[in-house]
Amino acid sequence: MGFTMGLNLLLLLAMVATNILSLYHLSTTMITTKPTGNPNPPVPDHLLRQLQTIRATINHLTRHQPNPVSTTPSTTTTTAPSDLLLYTQLSPIASACRHHPDLLHQYMNYTPFSPCPASSSSAGEPLILRGCHPLPRRRCFSLTTNKHPSQLPANPFSPVPENSILWTNYKFKDLHSLNPDLGFDLKIEKTRFLNSKSDLDLPISQLIDIAKKSKSVLRLGLDIGGGTATFAAQMKEQNVTVITTTMSLGAPYNEMAALRGLVPLHMPLQQRLPVFDGVVDLVRCGHAVNRWIPVQALEFMLYDVDRVLRGGGFLWVDRFFSKSVDLDKVYGPLIGKLGYKKVKWAVGKKTDASGVKNGEVYLTALLQKPVSR
Ligand SMILES: *[C@@H]1O[C@H](CO)[C@@H](O)[C@H](O)[C@H]1NC(C)=O
């Protein structure tokens, strides 16, 4: 038993090390490889070898895994499923928490079994953004406003009862003080995604037509970095269910989406999308997805999008911005790696001050995932 455990630990270490190595190799190859004309460059030998090692190690591990039912003595039987224990040990993501002890301390500073401190929700967000998802959450009761949301709107464009937002989390104290461009002015939001002012726009009517023409029904969607969930609101009018990932950085985006009756997923861009493989018809990446994200993180995100999209599903890259030269050299080839059909590919100059200064362009692309590989 002790020997098996020792061996398992050793193999586990080996596996983690090889994984890290391949990650390192992948990232270095990505940086040093110049884009070539060949869309499918051969996989380097060392990567293939590492992949074989990883697979062999996993096979070995699973063969040697003691069967928890038959070999665990009854005295040490716990109610925790063995899978859970295994993955708790493996989870490398939690290590992100260790790198931010100050934030973690601030977050965990509370009196158990009493109401959470006033800044509680906002203290969690910096940790989540750094890849640390401290669970289980505190043993304190999350705060609510003492105002009952008397009339929640049935329509996502009707005014929301803003006194049911816990404003202690924010610098501003009401919706009117927020910049109207942020998505909190529902009169402005009502017209979004409906019209086409330039080639960079893709009105919803056009999106639905394209889907219909390719006999690909839109029922379920995911909007990444979707702010106050206006895309979901407009799609709701089309009887399409869209869930929205959004943070509450500086403004109550999650609360607003929820008050509008739309599902807000509080998660940052680097997190795995919490849906199963191949289950959504459409993924939209909004303005939050742009050149500010590290290229590796963006690549991981795109592959996760690919994971959750069903065959024939659509990826809508909505106004991704980067330097013009990077779009040609880095981001274009990166998106190209997915092997999706380009239904729309429009590039236009970003004409605001920082766009002009940095030679930036916008890309709006509608891409369709192949039905089979
Ligand atoms: C959405 O569903 C409702 C109820 O079934 C229906 O009346 C309406 O026409 C549908 N709207 C669209 C755009 O399909």
The ligand as an SDF file (V2000), in Angstrom:
LIG
                    3D

 14 14  0  0  0  0  0  0  0  0999 V2000
  -40.6920   33.6700  -29.4680 C   0  0  0  0  0  0  0  0  0  0  0  0
  -41.6040   32.7890  -28.8260 O   0  0  0  0  0  0  0  0  0  0  0  0
  -42.9000   33.3600  -28.6520 C   0  0  0  0  0  0  0  0  0  0  0  0
  -43.6990   32.3810  -27.8350 C   0  0  0  0  0  0  0  0  0  0  0  0
  -43.6110   31.0840  -28.3220 O   0  0  0  0  0  0  0  0  0  0  0  0
  -43.4990   33.6580  -30.0060 C   0  0  0  0  0  0  0  0  0  0  0  0
  -44.7740   34.2290  -29.8460 O   0  0  0  0  0  0  0  0  0  0  0  0
  -42.5900   34.6110  -30.7610 C   0  0  0  0  0  0  0  0  0  0  0  0
  -43.0920   34.8250  -32.0790 O   0  0  0  0  0  0  0  0  0  0  0  0
  -41.1960   34.0670  -30.8440 C   0  0  0  0  0  0  0  0  0  0  0  0
  -40.3160   35.0710  -31.4100 N   0  0  0  0  0  0  0  0  0  0  0  0
  -39.4550   34.8330  -32.3920 C   0  0  0  0  0  0  0  0  0  0  0  0
  -38.6600   35.9820  -32.8850 C   0  0  0  0  0  0  0  0  0  0  0  0
  -39.3210   33.7180  -32.8710 O   0  0  0  0  0  0  0  0  0  0  0  0
  1  2  1  0
  1 10  1  0
  2  3  1  0
  3  4  1  0
  3  6  1  0
  4  5  1  0
  6  7  1  0
  6  8  1  0
  8  9  1  0
  8 10  1  0
 10 11  1  0
 11 12  1  0
 12 13  1  0
 12 14  2  0
M  END
$$$$
